[in-house]
Amino acid sequence: MRLRLVEMPTSSRRADPDRALMARIDARDADALAVLYDRHAARLLGFARRILGESGEAEEILQEVFLFAWRAASSFDPSRGHVLTWLLMATRSRSIDRVRSRRCSSRSENAEPRRVGREIVFTRRR
């Protein structure tokens, strides 16, 4: 028996059900944003919590992501992927930024300034 690999036509590939919602959101339809939120908020929140831990920051990230979706709906390009992928990348980027900012703030809190010549150098407290 021989198997052949056949390329599926674009119309037969799984369609993105959220694509129409993004067009409505771009037209400032708040109901479409509510539907998108109901469809994906739990998954995005879980993803943010995996990165950030069980802090309240994950909820803040979720809010930021849907505000981003509202404000930047016109920047969504369906030829580059599905809406969920776009939302997951926004969640990931914001969550990682939050983790990085935590590290920077904890470093500065644990550092003491001291003068070395003309420069001020921060050294860790012990």
C-alpha positions in Angstrom: 0.0 0.0 0.0 1.3 3.4 -1.0 0.6 6.6 1.0 0.6 10.0 -0.6 1.0 13.3 1.2 -1.6 15.7 -0.2 -1.6 19.4 0.6 -4.9 20.5 2.0 -6.5 23.5 0.3 -6.6 26.6 2.4 -10.4 26.5 2.5 -10.3 23.0 4.1 -8.0 24.0 6.9 -9.5 24.6 10.2 -10.9 28.1 10.2 -10.4 30.5 13.1 -13.8 31.2 14.7 -12.4 34.3 16.3 -11.4 36.1 13.1 -14.9 37.6 12.7 -14.8 38.7 16.3 -11.6 40.6 15.8 -13.2 42.5 12.8 -16.1 43.4 15.1 -13.7 44.5 17.9 -11.8 46.6 15.4 -15.2 48.3 14.6 -15.5 48.9 18.4 -18.2 46.3 19.2 -17.9 45.7 22.9 -20.1 42.6 22.7 -17.6 41.0 20.5 -14.8 41.7 23.0 -17.0 40.1 25.7 -17.5 37.0 23.6 -13.7 36.8 23.0 -13.1 37.2 26.7 -15.6 34.5 27.7 -14.0 32.2 25.1 -10.3 32.6 26.1 -10.0 34.3 29.5 -9.6 31.1 31.5 -6.9 29.7 29.3 -5.0 33.0 29.2 -5.2 33.4 33.0 -3.9 29.9 33.5 -1.0 30.6 31.2 -0.1 33.8 33.0 -0.3 32.0 36.3 2.1 29.4 35.1 4.6 32.1 34.4 3.9 34.5 37.3 2.8 32.1 40.0 -0.4 32.5 42.1 -0.1 36.2 42.6 -2.7 38.7 41.6 -0.4 39.8 38.8 -1.9 37.2 36.5 -5.3 38.9 36.7 -3.6 42.3 35.9 -1.9 40.7 32.8 -5.2 39.3 31.6 -6.8 42.7 31.8 -3.9 44.3 30.0 -4.1 41.7 27.2 -7.8 42.3 26.6 -7.3 46.0 26.7 -4.5 45.5 24.1 -6.9 43.4 22.0 -9.4 46.2 22.1 -6.9 48.9 21.2 -4.8 47.0 18.7 -7.4 44.9 17.0 -6.5 46.4 13.6 -2.9 45.1 14.1 -4.1 41.5 14.1 -3.0 39.8 10.9 -4.9 36.6 10.2 -2.3 35.5 7.7 0.2 35.1 10.6 -1.9 32.9 12.8 -5.0 32.5 14.9 -6.4 35.0 17.3 -5.7 32.7 20.3 -2.1 32.5 19.2 -1.9 36.3 19.1 -3.5 36.5 22.6 -1.2 33.9 24.0 1.9 35.7 22.7 0.6 39.0 24.2 0.0 37.2 27.5 3.5 35.6 27.4 5.3 38.8 26.6 3.6 40.8 29.3 4.1 38.0 31.9 7.8 37.7 31.1 8.2 41.5 31.3 6.5 41.4 34.7 8.9 38.7 35.9 11.9 40.6 34.7 10.7 43.8 36.4 10.4 41.8 39.7 14.0 40.7 39.4 15.2 44.3 38.7 13.3 45.7 41.6 14.5 43.0 44.0 18.1 43.7 42.9 17.8 47.4 43.5 16.1 46.8 46.9 19.0 44.6 48.0 21.7 47.0 46.9 23.5 49.8 48.7 25.0 52.8 46.9 28.6 53.7 47.6 30.9 56.1 45.9 34.0 54.8 44.1 35.9 57.7 42.7 33.4 59.7 40.7 31.0 56.9 40.2 28.3 55.5 42.4 28.3 51.7 42.6 25.6 49.5 44.0 26.7 46.6 46.1 24.5 43.9 47.5 23.5 44.0 51.2 24.4 40.9 53.2 
